[in-house]
Amino acid sequence: TGLINKDTIAKMKDGVLFINTSRGGLIVEQDVADALRSGKIAGAGIDALIREPITFENPLFTAPNLLLTPHFGWAPFEARQRLLQIAEDNLRCFLEGKPINVVN
C-alpha cells in the first residue's frame, strides 16, 4: 500500500512515464497527481484506483497527461483467450490425473 508516493517519486528520473495496471492502493493518488502537475512524471496510464469508479474529488481526475481506464487492462482478446486456454489445460490435466497449477 502506498508504494508509489512522494518519496519514491522523488527518486525517479525527471520526466518518467508511469503505468499502474496492478492495484489502486499501490499509489498515493495525491502524490502522483502532484508529480504529474509538476512534470516530475511526464505522463501516466492508470487502470486501477483506490476507489472505483472514480469521483470528481479524486486528485487524478483533473491531473494533466494522464490516461485513466476503467480497470479493464485484463480485457484484450489475447488476455481472455489465454485465460480460457489455462482453464482448459487445468481441466484436461485434472481429468488425466495429472493436475497442474495446484495450490496446496
Phi and psi restraints in degrees (range 20) as a CNS / XPLOR table:
assign (resid 1 and name C) (resid 2 and name N)
       (resid 2 and name CA) (resid 2 and name C) 1.0 69.0 20.0 2
assign (resid 2 and name N) (resid 2 and name CA)
       (resid 2 and name C) (resid 3 and name N) 1.0 24.4 20.0 2
assign (resid 2 and name C) (resid 3 and name N)
       (resid 3 and name CA) (resid 3 and name C) 1.0 -61.3 20.0 2
assign (resid 3 and name N) (resid 3 and name CA)
       (resid 3 and name C) (resid 4 and name N) 1.0 -38.8 20.0 2
assign (resid 3 and name C) (resid 4 and name N)
       (resid 4 and name CA) (resid 4 and name C) 1.0 -97.7 20.0 2
assign (resid 4 and name N) (resid 4 and name CA)
       (resid 4 and name C) (resid 5 and name N) 1.0 105.4 20.0 2
assign (resid 4 and name C) (resid 5 and name N)
       (resid 5 and name CA) (resid 5 and name C) 1.0 -139.9 20.0 2
assign (resid 5 and name N) (resid 5 and name CA)
       (resid 5 and name C) (resid 6 and name N) 1.0 -177.3 20.0 2
assign (resid 5 and name C) (resid 6 and name N)
       (resid 6 and name CA) (resid 6 and name C) 1.0 -58.1 20.0 2
assign (resid 6 and name N) (resid 6 and name CA)
       (resid 6 and name C) (resid 7 and name N) 1.0 -33.4 20.0 2
assign (resid 6 and name C) (resid 7 and name N)
       (resid 7 and name CA) (resid 7 and name C) 1.0 -71.8 20.0 2
assign (resid 7 and name N) (resid 7 and name CA)
       (resid 7 and name C) (resid 8 and name N) 1.0 -44.7 20.0 2
assign (resid 7 and name C) (resid 8 and name N)
       (resid 8 and name CA) (resid 8 and name C) 1.0 -73.0 20.0 2
assign (resid 8 and name N) (resid 8 and name CA)
       (resid 8 and name C) (resid 9 and name N) 1.0 -33.0 20.0 2
assign (resid 8 and name C) (resid 9 and name N)
       (resid 9 and name CA) (resid 9 and name C) 1.0 -64.5 20.0 2
assign (resid 9 and name N) (resid 9 and name CA)
       (resid 9 and name C) (resid 10 and name N) 1.0 -38.7 20.0 2
assign (resid 9 and name C) (resid 10 and name N)
       (resid 10 and name CA) (resid 10 and name C) 1.0 -60.8 20.0 2
assign (resid 10 and name N) (resid 10 and name CA)
       (resid 10 and name C) (resid 11 and name N) 1.0 -27.5 20.0 2
assign (resid 10 and name C) (resid 11 and name N)
       (resid 11 and name CA) (resid 11 and name C) 1.0 -82.3 20.0 2
assign (resid 11 and name N) (resid 11 and name CA)
       (resid 11 and name C) (resid 12 and name N) 1.0 -10.9 20.0 2
assign (resid 11 and name C) (resid 12 and name N)
       (resid 12 and name CA) (resid 12 and name C) 1.0 -77.8 20.0 2
assign (resid 12 and name N) (resid 12 and name CA)
       (resid 12 and name C) (resid 13 and name N) 1.0 157.5 20.0 2
assign (resid 12 and name C) (resid 13 and name N)
       (resid 13 and name CA) (resid 13 and name C) 1.0 -65.1 20.0 2
assign (resid 13 and name N) (resid 13 and name CA)
       (resid 13 and name C) (resid 14 and name N) 1.0 147.6 20.0 2
assign (resid 13 and name C) (resid 14 and name N)
       (resid 14 and name CA) (resid 14 and name C) 1.0 -63.3 20.0 2
assign (resid 14 and name N) (resid 14 and name CA)
       (resid 14 and name C) (resid 15 and name N) 1.0 139.8 20.0 2
assign (resid 14 and name C) (resid 15 and name N)
       (resid 15 and name CA) (resid 15 and name C) 1.0 78.7 20.0 2
assign (resid 15 and name N) (resid 15 and name CA)
       (resid 15 and name C) (resid 16 and name N) 1.0 19.6 20.0 2
assign (resid 15 and name C) (resid 16 and name N)
       (resid 16 and name CA) (resid 16 and name C) 1.0 -63.3 20.0 2
assign (resid 16 and name N) (resid 16 and name CA)
       (resid 16 and name C) (resid 17 and name N) 1.0 151.9 20.0 2
assign (resid 16 and name C) (resid 17 and name N)
       (resid 17 and name CA) (resid 17 and name C) 1.0 -102.5 20.0 2
assign (resid 17 and name N) (resid 17 and name CA)
       (resid 17 and name C) (resid 18 and name N) 1.0 132.3 20.0 2
assign (resid 17 and name C) (resid 18 and name N)
       (resid 18 and name CA) (resid 18 and name C) 1.0 -119.5 20.0 2
assign (resid 18 and name N) (resid 18 and name CA)
       (resid 18 and name C) (resid 19 and name N) 1.0 131.5 20.0 2
assign (resid 18 and name C) (resid 19 and name N)
       (resid 19 and name CA) (resid 19 and name C) 1.0 -125.2 20.0 2
assign (resid 19 and name N) (resid 19 and name CA)
       (resid 19 and name C) (resid 20 and name N) 1.0 131.3 20.0 2
assign (resid 19 and name C) (resid 20 and name N)
       (resid 20 and name CA) (resid 20 and name C) 1.0 -130.0 20.0 2
assign (resid 20 and name N) (resid 20 and name CA)
       (resid 20 and name C) (resid 21 and name N) 1.0 110.2 20.0 2
assign (resid 20 and name C) (resid 21 and name N)
       (resid 21 and name CA) (resid 21 and name C) 1.0 -119.3 20.0 2
assign (resid 21 and name N) (resid 21 and name CA)
       (resid 21 and name C) (resid 22 and name N) 1.0 12.3 20.0 2
assign (resid 21 and name C) (resid 22 and name N)
       (resid 22 and name CA) (resid 22 and name C) 1.0 -94.8 20.0 2
assign (resid 22 and name N) (resid 22 and name CA)
       (resid 22 and name C) (resid 23 and name N) 1.0 -85.6 20.0 2
assign (resid 22 and name C) (resid 23 and name N)
       (resid 23 and name CA) (resid 23 and name C) 1.0 -132.1 20.0 2
assign (resid 23 and name N) (resid 23 and name CA)
       (resid 23 and name C) (resid 24 and name N) 1.0 142.1 20.0 2
assign (resid 23 and name C) (resid 24 and name N)
       (resid 24 and name CA) (resid 24 and name C) 1.0 -62.3 20.0 2
assign (resid 24 and name N) (resid 24 and name CA)
       (resid 24 and name C) (resid 25 and name N) 1.0 -37.2 20.0 2
assign (resid 24 and name C) (resid 25 and name N)
       (resid 25 and name CA) (resid 25 and name C) 1.0 -67.8 20.0 2
assign (resid 25 and name N) (resid 25 and name CA)
       (resid 25 and name C) (resid 26 and name N) 1.0 -8.3 20.0 2
assign (resid 25 and name C) (resid 26 and name N)
       (resid 26 and name CA) (resid 26 and name C) 1.0 -63.6 20.0 2
assign (resid 26 and name N) (resid 26 and name CA)
       (resid 26 and name C) (resid 27 and name N) 1.0 -30.8 20.0 2
assign (resid 26 and name C) (resid 27 and name N)
       (resid 27 and name CA) (resid 27 and name C) 1.0 -112.9 20.0 2
assign (resid 27 and name N) (resid 27 and name CA)
       (resid 27 and name C) (resid 28 and name N) 1.0 153.5 20.0 2
assign (resid 27 and name C) (resid 28 and name N)
       (resid 28 and name CA) (resid 28 and name C) 1.0 -92.1 20.0 2
assign (resid 28 and name N) (resid 28 and name CA)
       (resid 28 and name C) (resid 29 and name N) 1.0 105.1 20.0 2
assign (resid 28 and name C) (resid 29 and name N)
       (resid 29 and name CA) (resid 29 and name C) 1.0 -57.0 20.0 2
assign (resid 29 and name N) (resid 29 and name CA)
       (resid 29 and name C) (resid 30 and name N) 1.0 -41.5 20.0 2
assign (resid 29 and name C) (resid 30 and name N)
       (resid 30 and name CA) (resid 30 and name C) 1.0 -62.2 20.0 2
assign (resid 30 and name N) (resid 30 and name CA)
       (resid 30 and name C) (resid 31 and name N) 1.0 -41.3 20.0 2
assign (resid 30 and name C) (resid 31 and name N)
       (resid 31 and name CA) (resid 31 and name C) 1.0 -66.3 20.0 2
assign (resid 31 and name N) (resid 31 and name CA)
       (resid 31 and name C) (resid 32 and name N) 1.0 -39.1 20.0 2
assign (resid 31 and name C) (resid 32 and name N)
       (resid 32 and name CA) (resid 32 and name C) 1.0 -67.7 20.0 2
assign (resid 32 and name N) (resid 32 and name CA)
       (resid 32 and name C) (resid 33 and name N) 1.0 -42.6 20.0 2
assign (resid 32 and name C) (resid 33 and name N)
       (resid 33 and name CA) (resid 33 and name C) 1.0 -60.9 20.0 2
assign (resid 33 and name N) (resid 33 and name CA)
       (resid 33 and name C) (resid 34 and name N) 1.0 -43.3 20.0 2
assign (resid 33 and name C) (resid 34 and name N)
       (resid 34 and name CA) (resid 34 and name C) 1.0 -62.2 20.0 2
assign (resid 34 and name N) (resid 34 and name CA)
       (resid 34 and name C) (resid 35 and name N) 1.0 -41.2 20.0 2
assign (resid 34 and name C) (resid 35 and name N)
       (resid 35 and name CA) (resid 35 and name C) 1.0 -67.9 20.0 2
assign (resid 35 and name N) (resid 35 and name CA)
       (resid 35 and name C) (resid 36 and name N) 1.0 -34.1 20.0 2
assign (resid 35 and name C) (resid 36 and name N)
       (resid 36 and name CA) (resid 36 and name C) 1.0 -66.7 20.0 2
assign (resid 36 and name N) (resid 36 and name CA)
       (resid 36 and name C) (resid 37 and name N) 1.0 -42.6 20.0 2
assign (resid 36 and name C) (resid 37 and name N)
       (resid 37 and name CA) (resid 37 and name C) 1.0 -66.0 20.0 2
assign (resid 37 and name N) (resid 37 and name CA)
       (resid 37 and name C) (resid 38 and name N) 1.0 -35.0 20.0 2
assign (resid 37 and name C) (resid 38 and name N)
       (resid 38 and name CA) (resid 38 and name C) 1.0 -82.2 20.0 2
assign (resid 38 and name N) (resid 38 and name CA)
       (resid 38 and name C) (resid 39 and name N) 1.0 -16.9 20.0 2
assign (resid 38 and name C) (resid 39 and name N)
       (resid 39 and name CA) (resid 39 and name C) 1.0 92.6 20.0 2
assign (resid 39 and name N) (resid 39 and name CA)
       (resid 39 and name C) (resid 40 and name N) 1.0 -5.7 20.0 2
assign (resid 39 and name C) (resid 40 and name N)
       (resid 40 and name CA) (resid 40 and name C) 1.0 -56.2 20.0 2
assign (resid 40 and name N) (resid 40 and name CA)
       (resid 40 and name C) (resid 41 and name N) 1.0 -45.1 20.0 2
assign (resid 40 and name C) (resid 41 and name N)
       (resid 41 and name CA) (resid 41 and name C) 1.0 -100.1 20.0 2
assign (resid 41 and name N) (resid 41 and name CA)
       (resid 41 and name C) (resid 42 and name N) 1.0 117.2 20.0 2
assign (resid 41 and name C) (resid 42 and name N)
       (resid 42 and name CA) (resid 42 and name C) 1.0 -72.9 20.0 2
assign (resid 42 and name N) (resid 42 and name CA)
       (resid 42 and name C) (resid 43 and name N) 1.0 -31.7 20.0 2
assign (resid 42 and name C) (resid 43 and name N)
       (resid 43 and name CA) (resid 43 and name C) 1.0 -166.0 20.0 2
assign (resid 43 and name N) (resid 43 and name CA)
       (resid 43 and name C) (resid 44 and name N) 1.0 156.8 20.0 2
assign (resid 43 and name C) (resid 44 and name N)
       (resid 44 and name CA) (resid 44 and name C) 1.0 -145.8 20.0 2
assign (resid 44 and name N) (resid 44 and name CA)
       (resid 44 and name C) (resid 45 and name N) 1.0 150.3 20.0 2
assign (resid 44 and name C) (resid 45 and name N)
       (resid 45 and name CA) (resid 45 and name C) 1.0 -124.6 20.0 2
assign (resid 45 and name N) (resid 45 and name CA)
       (resid 45 and name C) (resid 46 and name N) 1.0 120.7 20.0 2
assign (resid 45 and name C) (resid 46 and name N)
       (resid 46 and name CA) (resid 46 and name C) 1.0 -127.4 20.0 2
assign (resid 46 and name N) (resid 46 and name CA)
       (resid 46 and name C) (resid 47 and name N) 1.0 126.0 20.0 2
assign (resid 46 and name C) (resid 47 and name N)
       (resid 47 and name CA) (resid 47 and name C) 1.0 -111.4 20.0 2
assign (resid 47 and name N) (resid 47 and name CA)
       (resid 47 and name C) (resid 48 and name N) 1.0 -4.3 20.0 2
assign (resid 47 and name C) (resid 48 and name N)
       (resid 48 and name CA) (resid 48 and name C) 1.0 -142.6 20.0 2
assign (resid 48 and name N) (resid 48 and name CA)
       (resid 48 and name C) (resid 49 and name N) 1.0 132.3 20.0 2
assign (resid 48 and name C) (resid 49 and name N)
       (resid 49 and name CA) (resid 49 and name C) 1.0 -120.4 20.0 2
assign (resid 49 and name N) (resid 49 and name CA)
       (resid 49 and name C) (resid 50 and name N) 1.0 163.6 20.0 2
assign (resid 49 and name C) (resid 50 and name N)
       (resid 50 and name CA) (resid 50 and name C) 1.0 -61.8 20.0 2
assign (resid 50 and name N) (resid 50 and name CA)
       (resid 50 and name C) (resid 51 and name N) 1.0 -46.6 20.0 2
assign (resid 50 and name C) (resid 51 and name N)
       (resid 51 and name CA) (resid 51 and name C) 1.0 -119.8 20.0 2
assign (resid 51 and name N) (resid 51 and name CA)
       (resid 51 and name C) (resid 52 and name N) 1.0 126.5 20.0 2
assign (resid 51 and name C) (resid 52 and name N)
       (resid 52 and name CA) (resid 52 and name C) 1.0 -123.3 20.0 2
assign (resid 52 and name N) (resid 52 and name CA)
       (resid 52 and name C) (resid 53 and name N) 1.0 140.6 20.0 2
assign (resid 52 and name C) (resid 53 and name N)
       (resid 53 and name CA) (resid 53 and name C) 1.0 -72.9 20.0 2
assign (resid 53 and name N) (resid 53 and name CA)
       (resid 53 and name C) (resid 54 and name N) 1.0 163.5 20.0 2
assign (resid 53 and name C) (resid 54 and name N)
       (resid 54 and name CA) (resid 54 and name C) 1.0 -64.0 20.0 2
assign (resid 54 and name N) (resid 54 and name CA)
       (resid 54 and name C) (resid 55 and name N) 1.0 147.6 20.0 2
assign (resid 54 and name C) (resid 55 and name N)
       (resid 55 and name CA) (resid 55 and name C) 1.0 -112.7 20.0 2
assign (resid 55 and name N) (resid 55 and name CA)
       (resid 55 and name C) (resid 56 and name N) 1.0 164.1 20.0 2
assign (resid 55 and name C) (resid 56 and name N)
       (resid 56 and name CA) (resid 56 and name C) 1.0 -62.8 20.0 2
assign (resid 56 and name N) (resid 56 and name CA)
       (resid 56 and name C) (resid 57 and name N) 1.0 -22.7 20.0 2
assign (resid 56 and name C) (resid 57 and name N)
       (resid 57 and name CA) (resid 57 and name C) 1.0 -78.4 20.0 2
assign (resid 57 and name N) (resid 57 and name CA)
       (resid 57 and name C) (resid 58 and name N) 1.0 -15.7 20.0 2
assign (resid 57 and name C) (resid 58 and name N)
       (resid 58 and name CA) (resid 58 and name C) 1.0 -65.4 20.0 2
assign (resid 58 and name N) (resid 58 and name CA)
       (resid 58 and name C) (resid 59 and name N) 1.0 129.3 20.0 2
assign (resid 58 and name C) (resid 59 and name N)
       (resid 59 and name CA) (resid 59 and name C) 1.0 -62.4 20.0 2
assign (resid 59 and name N) (resid 59 and name CA)
       (resid 59 and name C) (resid 60 and name N) 1.0 -21.8 20.0 2
assign (resid 59 and name C) (resid 60 and name N)
       (resid 60 and name CA) (resid 60 and name C) 1.0 -75.5 20.0 2
assign (resid 60 and name N) (resid 60 and name CA)
       (resid 60 and name C) (resid 61 and name N) 1.0 -20.7 20.0 2
assign (resid 60 and name C) (resid 61 and name N)
       (resid 61 and name CA) (resid 61 and name C) 1.0 -56.8 20.0 2
assign (resid 61 and name N) (resid 61 and name CA)
       (resid 61 and name C) (resid 62 and name N) 1.0 -35.7 20.0 2
assign (resid 61 and name C) (resid 62 and name N)
       (resid 62 and name CA) (resid 62 and name C) 1.0 -110.9 20.0 2
assign (resid 62 and name N) (resid 62 and name CA)
       (resid 62 and name C) (resid 63 and name N) 1.0 9.8 20.0 2
assign (resid 62 and name C) (resid 63 and name N)
       (resid 63 and name CA) (resid 63 and name C) 1.0 -71.2 20.0 2
assign (resid 63 and name N) (resid 63 and name CA)
       (resid 63 and name C) (resid 64 and name N) 1.0 142.5 20.0 2
assign (resid 63 and name C) (resid 64 and name N)
       (resid 64 and name CA) (resid 64 and name C) 1.0 -78.6 20.0 2
assign (resid 64 and name N) (resid 64 and name CA)
       (resid 64 and name C) (resid 65 and name N) 1.0 160.8 20.0 2
assign (resid 64 and name C) (resid 65 and name N)
       (resid 65 and name CA) (resid 65 and name C) 1.0 55.5 20.0 2
assign (resid 65 and name N) (resid 65 and name CA)
       (resid 65 and name C) (resid 66 and name N) 1.0 40.8 20.0 2
assign (resid 65 and name C) (resid 66 and name N)
       (resid 66 and name CA) (resid 66 and name C) 1.0 -127.5 20.0 2
assign (resid 66 and name N) (resid 66 and name CA)
       (resid 66 and name C) (resid 67 and name N) 1.0 131.3 20.0 2
assign (resid 66 and name C) (resid 67 and name N)
       (resid 67 and name CA) (resid 67 and name C) 1.0 -108.6 20.0 2
assign (resid 67 and name N) (resid 67 and name CA)
       (resid 67 and name C) (resid 68 and name N) 1.0 115.9 20.0 2
assign (resid 67 and name C) (resid 68 and name N)
       (resid 68 and name CA) (resid 68 and name C) 1.0 -104.4 20.0 2
assign (resid 68 and name N) (resid 68 and name CA)
       (resid 68 and name C) (resid 69 and name N) 1.0 133.2 20.0 2
assign (resid 68 and name C) (resid 69 and name N)
       (resid 69 and name CA) (resid 69 and name C) 1.0 -122.3 20.0 2
assign (resid 69 and name N) (resid 69 and name CA)
       (resid 69 and name C) (resid 70 and name N) 1.0 153.9 20.0 2
assign (resid 69 and name C) (resid 70 and name N)
       (resid 70 and name CA) (resid 70 and name C) 1.0 -83.4 20.0 2
assign (resid 70 and name N) (resid 70 and name CA)
       (resid 70 and name C) (resid 71 and name N) 1.0 53.9 20.0 2
assign (resid 70 and name C) (resid 71 and name N)
       (resid 71 and name CA) (resid 71 and name C) 1.0 53.1 20.0 2
assign (resid 71 and name N) (resid 71 and name CA)
       (resid 71 and name C) (resid 72 and name N) 1.0 50.7 20.0 2
assign (resid 71 and name C) (resid 72 and name N)
       (resid 72 and name CA) (resid 72 and name C) 1.0 -126.8 20.0 2
assign (resid 72 and name N) (resid 72 and name CA)
       (resid 72 and name C) (resid 73 and name N) 1.0 29.4 20.0 2
assign (resid 72 and name C) (resid 73 and name N)
       (resid 73 and name CA) (resid 73 and name C) 1.0 -59.1 20.0 2
assign (resid 73 and name N) (resid 73 and name CA)
       (resid 73 and name C) (resid 74 and name N) 1.0 -22.2 20.0 2
assign (resid 73 and name C) (resid 74 and name N)
       (resid 74 and name CA) (resid 74 and name C) 1.0 -82.5 20.0 2
assign (resid 74 and name N) (resid 74 and name CA)
       (resid 74 and name C) (resid 75 and name N) 1.0 -8.3 20.0 2
assign (resid 74 and name C) (resid 75 and name N)
       (resid 75 and name CA) (resid 75 and name C) 1.0 -84.1 20.0 2
assign (resid 75 and name N) (resid 75 and name CA)
       (resid 75 and name C) (resid 76 and name N) 1.0 -10.2 20.0 2
assign (resid 75 and name C) (resid 76 and name N)
       (resid 76 and name CA) (resid 76 and name C) 1.0 -56.7 20.0 2
assign (resid 76 and name N) (resid 76 and name CA)
       (resid 76 and name C) (resid 77 and name N) 1.0 153.5 20.0 2
assign (resid 76 and name C) (resid 77 and name N)
       (resid 77 and name CA) (resid 77 and name C) 1.0 -51.2 20.0 2
assign (resid 77 and name N) (resid 77 and name CA)
       (resid 77 and name C) (resid 78 and name N) 1.0 -44.4 20.0 2
assign (resid 77 and name C) (resid 78 and name N)
       (resid 78 and name CA) (resid 78 and name C) 1.0 -63.5 20.0 2
assign (resid 78 and name N) (resid 78 and name CA)
       (resid 78 and name C) (resid 79 and name N) 1.0 -38.3 20.0 2
assign (resid 78 and name C) (resid 79 and name N)
       (resid 79 and name CA) (resid 79 and name C) 1.0 -67.8 20.0 2
assign (resid 79 and name N) (resid 79 and name CA)
       (resid 79 and name C) (resid 80 and name N) 1.0 -43.3 20.0 2
assign (resid 79 and name C) (resid 80 and name N)
       (resid 80 and name CA) (resid 80 and name C) 1.0 -66.7 20.0 2
assign (resid 80 and name N) (resid 80 and name CA)
       (resid 80 and name C) (resid 81 and name N) 1.0 -37.6 20.0 2
assign (resid 80 and name C) (resid 81 and name N)
       (resid 81 and name CA) (resid 81 and name C) 1.0 -62.4 20.0 2
assign (resid 81 and name N) (resid 81 and name CA)
       (resid 81 and name C) (resid 82 and name N) 1.0 -42.5 20.0 2
assign (resid 81 and name C) (resid 82 and name N)
       (resid 82 and name CA) (resid 82 and name C) 1.0 -64.4 20.0 2
assign (resid 82 and name N) (resid 82 and name CA)
       (resid 82 and name C) (resid 83 and name N) 1.0 -42.0 20.0 2
assign (resid 82 and name C) (resid 83 and name N)
       (resid 83 and name CA) (resid 83 and name C) 1.0 -60.9 20.0 2
assign (resid 83 and name N) (resid 83 and name CA)
       (resid 83 and name C) (resid 84 and name N) 1.0 -42.5 20.0 2
assign (resid 83 and name C) (resid 84 and name N)
       (resid 84 and name CA) (resid 84 and name C) 1.0 -65.3 20.0 2
assign (resid 84 and name N) (resid 84 and name CA)
       (resid 84 and name C) (resid 85 and name N) 1.0 -37.9 20.0 2
assign (resid 84 and name C) (resid 85 and name N)
       (resid 85 and name CA) (resid 85 and name C) 1.0 -65.2 20.0 2
assign (resid 85 and name N) (resid 85 and name CA)
       (resid 85 and name C) (resid 86 and name N) 1.0 -40.8 20.0 2
assign (resid 85 and name C) (resid 86 and name N)
       (resid 86 and name CA) (resid 86 and name C) 1.0 -62.7 20.0 2
assign (resid 86 and name N) (resid 86 and name CA)
       (resid 86 and name C) (resid 87 and name N) 1.0 -44.2 20.0 2
assign (resid 86 and name C) (resid 87 and name N)
       (resid 87 and name CA) (resid 87 and name C) 1.0 -61.7 20.0 2
assign (resid 87 and name N) (resid 87 and name CA)
       (resid 87 and name C) (resid 88 and name N) 1.0 -43.1 20.0 2
assign (resid 87 and name C) (resid 88 and name N)
       (resid 88 and name CA) (resid 88 and name C) 1.0 -62.9 20.0 2
assign (resid 88 and name N) (resid 88 and name CA)
       (resid 88 and name C) (resid 89 and name N) 1.0 -45.3 20.0 2
assign (resid 88 and name C) (resid 89 and name N)
       (resid 89 and name CA) (resid 89 and name C) 1.0 -62.2 20.0 2
assign (resid 89 and name N) (resid 89 and name CA)
       (resid 89 and name C) (resid 90 and name N) 1.0 -42.2 20.0 2
assign (resid 89 and name C) (resid 90 and name N)
       (resid 90 and name CA) (resid 90 and name C) 1.0 -59.8 20.0 2
assign (resid 90 and name N) (resid 90 and name CA)
       (resid 90 and name C) (resid 91 and name N) 1.0 -47.3 20.0 2
assign (resid 90 and name C) (resid 91 and name N)
       (resid 91 and name CA) (resid 91 and name C) 1.0 -65.7 20.0 2
assign (resid 91 and name N) (resid 91 and name CA)
       (resid 91 and name C) (resid 92 and name N) 1.0 -46.2 20.0 2
assign (resid 91 and name C) (resid 92 and name N)
       (resid 92 and name CA) (resid 92 and name C) 1.0 -59.4 20.0 2
assign (resid 92 and name N) (resid 92 and name CA)
       (resid 92 and name C) (resid 93 and name N) 1.0 -47.6 20.0 2
assign (resid 92 and name C) (resid 93 and name N)
       (resid 93 and name CA) (resid 93 and name C) 1.0 -65.1 20.0 2
assign (resid 93 and name N) (resid 93 and name CA)
       (resid 93 and name C) (resid 94 and name N) 1.0 -37.4 20.0 2
assign (resid 93 and name C) (resid 94 and name N)
       (resid 94 and name CA) (resid 94 and name C) 1.0 -62.5 20.0 2
assign (resid 94 and name N) (resid 94 and name CA)
       (resid 94 and name C) (resid 95 and name N) 1.0 -45.9 20.0 2
assign (resid 94 and name C) (resid 95 and name N)
       (resid 95 and name CA) (resid 95 and name C) 1.0 -65.7 20.0 2
assign (resid 95 and name N) (resid 95 and name CA)
       (resid 95 and name C) (resid 96 and name N) 1.0 -27.7 20.0 2
assign (resid 95 and name C) (resid 96 and name N)
       (resid 96 and name CA) (resid 96 and name C) 1.0 -83.5 20.0 2
assign (resid 96 and name N) (resid 96 and name CA)
       (resid 96 and name C) (resid 97 and name N) 1.0 -0.5 20.0 2
assign (resid 96 and name C) (resid 97 and name N)
       (resid 97 and name CA) (resid 97 and name C) 1.0 78.7 20.0 2
assign (resid 97 and name N) (resid 97 and name CA)
       (resid 97 and name C) (resid 98 and name N) 1.0 16.4 20.0 2
assign (resid 97 and name C) (resid 98 and name N)
       (resid 98 and name CA) (resid 98 and name C) 1.0 -128.6 20.0 2
assign (resid 98 and name N) (resid 98 and name CA)
       (resid 98 and name C) (resid 99 and name N) 1.0 65.9 20.0 2
assign (resid 98 and name C) (resid 99 and name N)
       (resid 99 and name CA) (resid 99 and name C) 1.0 -60.9 20.0 2
assign (resid 99 and name N) (resid 99 and name CA)
       (resid 99 and name C) (resid 100 and name N) 1.0 145.3 20.0 2
assign (resid 99 and name C) (resid 100 and name N)
       (resid 100 and name CA) (resid 100 and name C) 1.0 -121.2 20.0 2
assign (resid 100 and name N) (resid 100 and name CA)
       (resid 100 and name C) (resid 101 and name N) 1.0 164.7 20.0 2
assign (resid 100 and name C) (resid 101 and name N)
       (resid 101 and name CA) (resid 101 and name C) 1.0 54.4 20.0 2
assign (resid 101 and name N) (resid 101 and name CA)
       (resid 101 and name C) (resid 102 and name N) 1.0 42.5 20.0 2
assign (resid 101 and name C) (resid 102 and name N)
       (resid 102 and name CA) (resid 102 and name C) 1.0 -82.5 20.0 2
assign (resid 102 and name N) (resid 102 and name CA)
       (resid 102 and name C) (resid 103 and name N) 1.0 135.0 20.0 2
assign (resid 102 and name C) (resid 103 and name N)
       (resid 103 and name CA) (resid 103 and name C) 1.0 -113.1 20.0 2
assign (resid 103 and name N) (resid 103 and name CA)
       (resid 103 and name C) (resid 104 and name N) 1.0 119.8 20.0 2
